[in-house]
Amino acid sequence: MSTEDRPVSQGDQEPEPEWKRRRRLAAVFGDTVPEQTSDDRDPSEPAAGKGDDWYRAEVPPHHG
C-alpha cells in the first residue's frame, strides 16, 4: 500500500486554513450569513446597493 492509498488520520493533516474552511462550507451549505451586517456598518457610510428612496419609488401601484 502506497502512502497515497492509505487513509489520512487527523494527526497526519495540517490544520485547514480558515479561508479554505469557509469556502468549503459555503459550497456545501451556501453563504447564508453575510460577513458584515447593517448593524456593523458606520451609519455615515453609504450602503451598498440602492437606497430606501429608490425602493420606495419602485413599488408597483397595486402595492400602494
Backbone as JSON Lines, residues from 0, in Angstrom:
{"i":0,"aa":"M","n":[0.85,-1.17,0.0],"ca":[0.0,0.0,0.0],"c":[0.9,1.24,0.0]}
{"i":1,"aa":"S","n":[0.67,2.12,-0.95],"ca":[1.49,3.33,-1.02],"c":[0.95,4.38,-0.06]}
{"i":2,"aa":"T","n":[1.73,5.42,0.15],"ca":[1.29,6.48,1.07],"c":[0.09,7.24,0.54]}
{"i":3,"aa":"E","n":[-0.09,7.22,-0.79],"ca":[-1.26,7.91,-1.36],"c":[-2.54,7.13,-1.13]}
{"i":4,"aa":"D","n":[-2.44,5.79,-0.97],"ca":[-3.61,4.94,-0.82],"c":[-4.09,4.83,0.63]}
{"i":5,"aa":"R","n":[-3.21,5.12,1.58],"ca":[-3.61,4.91,2.96],"c":[-4.48,6.07,3.45]}
{"i":6,"aa":"P","n":[-5.42,5.77,4.32],"ca":[-6.28,6.85,4.85],"c":[-5.46,7.82,5.68]}
{"i":7,"aa":"V","n":[-5.86,9.06,5.65],"ca":[-5.16,10.11,6.39],"c":[-5.82,10.23,7.75]}
{"i":8,"aa":"S","n":[-5.02,10.14,8.8],"ca":[-5.57,10.32,10.14],"c":[-5.48,11.79,10.52]}
{"i":9,"aa":"Q","n":[-6.17,12.17,11.55],"ca":[-6.16,13.56,12.0],"c":[-4.77,14.03,12.37]}
{"i":10,"aa":"G","n":[-3.92,13.15,12.89],"ca":[-2.58,13.53,13.28],"c":[-1.68,13.83,12.1]}
{"i":11,"aa":"D","n":[-1.99,13.27,10.91],"ca":[-1.17,13.46,9.73],"c":[-1.5,14.75,8.98]}
{"i":12,"aa":"Q","n":[-2.66,15.33,9.23],"ca":[-3.09,16.51,8.48],"c":[-2.65,17.8,9.15]}
{"i":13,"aa":"E","n":[-2.37,18.79,8.3],"ca":[-2.16,20.14,8.82],"c":[-3.53,20.76,9.03]}
{"i":14,"aa":"P","n":[-3.65,21.68,9.96],"ca":[-4.95,22.34,10.17],"c":[-5.39,23.06,8.89]}
{"i":15,"aa":"E","n":[-6.67,22.99,8.61],"ca":[-7.22,23.63,7.42],"c":[-7.26,25.14,7.63]}
{"i":16,"aa":"P","n":[-6.75,25.92,6.66],"ca":[-6.83,27.39,6.8],"c":[-8.29,27.85,6.87]}
{"i":17,"aa":"E","n":[-8.52,28.94,7.59],"ca":[-9.88,29.46,7.78],"c":[-10.55,29.79,6.45]}
{"i":18,"aa":"W","n":[-9.84,30.4,5.51],"ca":[-10.44,30.77,4.23],"c":[-10.87,29.53,3.46]}
{"i":19,"aa":"K","n":[-10.09,28.47,3.57],"ca":[-10.42,27.23,2.86],"c":[-11.65,26.57,3.5]}
{"i":20,"aa":"R","n":[-11.71,26.6,4.82],"ca":[-12.85,26.04,5.55],"c":[-14.14,26.77,5.18]}
{"i":21,"aa":"R","n":[-14.07,28.11,5.17],"ca":[-15.27,28.89,4.81],"c":[-15.72,28.62,3.39]}
{"i":22,"aa":"R","n":[-14.75,28.51,2.48],"ca":[-15.07,28.24,1.09],"c":[-15.75,26.88,0.93]}
{"i":23,"aa":"R","n":[-15.22,25.87,1.64],"ca":[-15.78,24.52,1.59],"c":[-17.2,24.51,2.19]}
{"i":24,"aa":"L","n":[-17.38,25.15,3.33],"ca":[-18.7,25.18,3.95],"c":[-19.71,25.97,3.11]}
{"i":25,"aa":"A","n":[-19.28,27.06,2.49],"ca":[-20.18,27.84,1.63],"c":[-20.6,27.03,0.41]}
{"i":26,"aa":"A","n":[-19.7,26.2,-0.11],"ca":[-20.04,25.36,-1.26],"c":[-21.09,24.33,-0.89]}
{"i":27,"aa":"V","n":[-21.05,23.84,0.33],"ca":[-22.0,22.82,0.77],"c":[-23.32,23.44,1.23]}
{"i":28,"aa":"F","n":[-23.25,24.42,2.09],"ca":[-24.44,24.96,2.73],"c":[-24.91,26.29,2.15]}
{"i":29,"aa":"G","n":[-24.14,26.9,1.31],"ca":[-24.48,28.23,0.81],"c":[-24.0,29.29,1.78]}
{"i":30,"aa":"D","n":[-23.87,30.49,1.29],"ca":[-23.39,31.59,2.12],"c":[-24.62,32.34,2.63]}
{"i":31,"aa":"T","n":[-25.17,31.89,3.76],"ca":[-26.42,32.46,4.25],"c":[-26.22,33.62,5.21]}
{"i":32,"aa":"V","n":[-25.06,33.7,5.83],"ca":[-24.79,34.76,6.79],"c":[-23.75,35.69,6.19]}
{"i":33,"aa":"P","n":[-24.09,36.97,6.02],"ca":[-23.11,37.9,5.45],"c":[-21.96,38.14,6.41]}
{"i":34,"aa":"E","n":[-20.82,38.52,5.85],"ca":[-19.66,38.84,6.66],"c":[-19.91,40.05,7.54]}
{"i":35,"aa":"Q","n":[-20.68,41.01,7.03],"ca":[-20.95,42.23,7.77],"c":[-22.42,42.56,7.64]}
{"i":36,"aa":"T","n":[-23.06,42.9,8.75],"ca":[-24.47,43.26,8.72],"c":[-24.61,44.78,8.8]}
{"i":37,"aa":"S","n":[-25.82,45.26,8.61],"ca":[-26.05,46.7,8.66],"c":[-25.76,47.27,10.05]}
{"i":38,"aa":"D","n":[-25.88,46.46,11.08],"ca":[-25.57,46.92,12.43],"c":[-24.08,47.17,12.62]}
{"i":39,"aa":"D","n":[-23.25,46.49,11.83],"ca":[-21.8,46.63,11.95],"c":[-21.26,47.85,11.22]}
{"i":40,"aa":"R","n":[-22.01,48.37,10.25],"ca":[-21.52,49.48,9.43],"c":[-21.7,50.82,10.12]}
{"i":41,"aa":"D","n":[-20.86,51.76,9.73],"ca":[-20.96,53.13,10.19],"c":[-22.15,53.77,9.47]}
{"i":42,"aa":"P","n":[-23.11,54.34,10.18],"ca":[-24.29,54.92,9.54],"c":[-23.97,56.05,8.56]}
{"i":43,"aa":"S","n":[-22.82,56.7,8.71],"ca":[-22.48,57.8,7.81],"c":[-21.95,57.29,6.46]}
{"i":44,"aa":"E","n":[-21.55,56.02,6.38],"ca":[-21.06,55.46,5.12],"c":[-22.24,55.1,4.23]}
{"i":45,"aa":"P","n":[-22.1,55.3,2.92],"ca":[-23.19,54.91,2.03],"c":[-23.32,53.4,2.0]}
{"i":46,"aa":"A","n":[-24.55,52.93,2.0],"ca":[-24.81,51.49,1.96],"c":[-24.61,50.96,0.55]}
{"i":47,"aa":"A","n":[-24.21,49.71,0.47],"ca":[-24.06,49.07,-0.83],"c":[-25.45,48.82,-1.42]}
{"i":48,"aa":"G","n":[-25.59,49.0,-2.7],"ca":[-26.88,48.76,-3.34],"c":[-27.69,50.04,-3.44]}
{"i":49,"aa":"K","n":[-28.97,49.88,-3.59],"ca":[-29.88,51.01,-3.76],"c":[-30.32,51.55,-2.41]}
{"i":50,"aa":"G","n":[-30.66,52.82,-2.38],"ca":[-31.14,53.44,-1.15],"c":[-32.63,53.21,-0.96]}
{"i":51,"aa":"D","n":[-33.14,53.55,0.22],"ca":[-34.56,53.36,0.51],"c":[-35.45,54.15,-0.43]}
{"i":52,"aa":"D","n":[-35.01,55.34,-0.81],"ca":[-35.82,56.16,-1.72],"c":[-36.04,55.45,-3.05]}
{"i":53,"aa":"W","n":[-35.01,54.8,-3.55],"ca":[-35.13,54.08,-4.83],"c":[-36.15,52.95,-4.7]}
{"i":54,"aa":"Y","n":[-36.09,52.19,-3.61],"ca":[-37.02,51.08,-3.42],"c":[-38.46,51.59,-3.28]}
{"i":55,"aa":"R","n":[-38.64,52.69,-2.58],"ca":[-39.99,53.25,-2.43],"c":[-40.53,53.73,-3.77]}
{"i":56,"aa":"A","n":[-39.66,54.28,-4.61],"ca":[-40.09,54.76,-5.93],"c":[-40.43,53.59,-6.87]}
{"i":57,"aa":"E","n":[-39.88,52.44,-6.61],"ca":[-40.09,51.27,-7.48],"c":[-41.26,50.38,-7.06]}
{"i":58,"aa":"V","n":[-41.98,50.74,-6.01],"ca":[-43.11,49.93,-5.56],"c":[-44.22,50.03,-6.6]}
{"i":59,"aa":"P","n":[-44.74,48.89,-7.06],"ca":[-45.84,48.91,-8.04],"c":[-47.07,49.58,-7.46]}
{"i":60,"aa":"P","n":[-47.9,50.2,-8.32],"ca":[-49.08,50.93,-7.82],"c":[-50.05,50.07,-7.0]}
{"i":61,"aa":"H","n":[-50.18,48.8,-7.36],"ca":[-51.13,47.94,-6.64],"c":[-50.62,47.52,-5.26]}
{"i":62,"aa":"H","n":[-49.39,47.9,-4.91],"ca":[-48.86,47.63,-3.58],"c":[-48.86,48.88,-2.72]}
{"i":63,"aa":"G","n":[-49.48,49.95,-3.23],"ca":[-49.66,51.25,-2.63],"c":[-49.11,51.49,-1.35]}
